[in-house]
Amino acid sequence: MVDLQLTVLGCATPYPAADNPCSGYLVTSGAADRLAGFLTNGPRRSPIESAFEITELYDGQTATVGGVELTSRAVEHGLPAFGVRVEGAGRSLVYSGDTAPCAALSELADGCDVLLCEAGGDDPAHHTAEQAGDSAAGAGRLIVTHVARPIAPAEAAARAATRYDGPVEYAVPGATYRM
């Protein structure tokens, strides 16, 4: 079976640090994604049009991209923001994006294998660590990310665990998580 995996490129907020870029995540599915890393020969540059396929998602829309299904929902952030559910190979990942707790995120996360949820702090447009735990109620695993200082990521994970019974960890730049 092809696997679905998440690689954390960065999770700093509100500003990047030398060892931690701002939030960025890469989701891959299947052997072709891994084999691409071995292709060192060939053109060094390619036109952008052949490198990317742009698919716009709107609230409630579902699209299939690269063999995975993406479902987007508008979430509550004060500015336009979206959460997304990624499904492939019988596995699912939900990314909260920047959001306060809301019904749209709960619906996306219900029954997912992994919820990648921001735990930005006490700003009402973001989750607290405890609220991230609440939002993970229907998920198999919680990874907190986008944690704002002065809270350390390990503390955010511990605080989220007080409100969620499943496994909780914090996102680490460069780490890869298999679903």
N, C-alpha and C positions, 0 to 999 in steps of 0.2 A: 504494500500500500504506500502511496506517496504521502509524505508528511507535510505538515503545515508548521512553519517555524517563524519566530519573531526575533529580529536582531535589533537591539537598542543602539541607535547611533548617537544619541545624546538625550538628556532629560533635565537639563538645567532650567531654572526659572528664577527671576525674570530675565537674567542676563547669562550669557555663556561664561564658562570658566576655562582656564587653560586645558584642563583635563576632562571637561564635560561640556560639549556643545548644547545648544538649546534643543528642545524636544524634536526628535526625529526617529522614525521607526521604519524598518524594512521587513515586509512579510514576504516569504518565499514559499513555494509549494512545488515539490517534485525535483527529480534529479537534474533536469535541464538547467534550473537555476544554479545548482552547485557546479555543474560542468562548465558553465560560462566562465567561471573563474580560472579555468585552465586554458582558455583560448587567448594566448598571448600573441599569436601571429595574426596577420591581417591588417586592415587599415587602422591606423592609430586614431583617426577621427572619422566621424560619420555625420551626415546631416542630421540635425535635431529631429526632423520629421521621421527619419527611419529609426531613431533611437527610442522615441516615446510614442505611445498611443494615448492621447488625452481622452478621458471619459469623464464628463461632468455628471455629478450626482446631485440630486435635489432631495428635499424631505420626502421620505417614504419610498424613494426609488431604489430599485435593485438592478444591478448590472453584473455581467460576467466578464472578468478581465483575467487573462492569463490562467484560465482554468479554475479560478476561485470566484465565488459569488460575493459581491459587496452590497450591503444594504445600508443606506444612509438615513439618519434621522436628525432633524433640527433639535438642538438641545438648548438649555437656558444659560446664556452667558452675558446677556446685555448687548452683545454684538453678534452678528450672524456666526454661528458655530454649529458643527455637526459631530455626532458620534457615528461610528461605523462598525458594522458587523462583517467579519470576513469568514467565509465558510469554504472549506475544501478538504478533500480526503476524509470526510466524515468527522472533521474537527472544526471548532469555531473559536474565534478570537473577537472580542469586542474592545474597541478603543473609545474611551469616553470623550476625548478631546477636552477642551476647557469648558467646564459646565458646573453649574450648581446641580444638586440632586434634582431629578425630574422624571416624570412618567416615561418619556421617550427613551431615556437611558435604561430604565428598569425593563422596558419591553425589549430593547436590543439585547440586554445582558441575560435575560431569562434563559436558563439552560445552556449557556455557553461554557466551553471548557476553560477559557481564561478571560478574565476582565482586566484589561490594562487601564487603570483609573488614575487620573490626576488627583493629587492630594495637596493642592496648592496652598492651603493655609486657611486663614480666617476671613478672607475676602468673600462676600456673599455670592459672587459670580463663580466661585470655585468650590470644590469639595474640601471639607476638612478630612483628616485621616479617618476619623470615626465615621463620617458620612460615606467615605469610600468603602468601608467595611459594610455599611448598610446596603449600599448599591450592589454589592457582590452577593447578596442573599441567594440568588438563583444560579450563581456561577460555580464552577468546579475549583477554581483557583483565582487568587487576586494578586496582581502585581501593581504596587503603587508607584507612581511616577510623577514628575513635574512638581517635586516637593520644594516648597519655599523655605528659605532660611528664616528664622533661626532653627527650624525643625530639621533634624538630620533624617535622612531616608530610613535608617534602621528604627528610629523612634516613630516615624510615621507608620511603618509596617507594624510595629508593636501596638500602636494605638488603634490601627484598623482591625487588628486581631481581637481586640476587646469586643468588637461588634460583628465579627464574622467567624464562623466555626471552621471554615476550610483553610487550606494552606495559604499563607500570606508571605510575600517577599517584596523587596523593592527593586526597581529597575536599576541596572548597572550598565553604564556605557560600554559597548563592545560585547556584552553578554548576548547569548543566543538561547532562546527558550523554545523547546519543542512542545507542540500541542499533543 
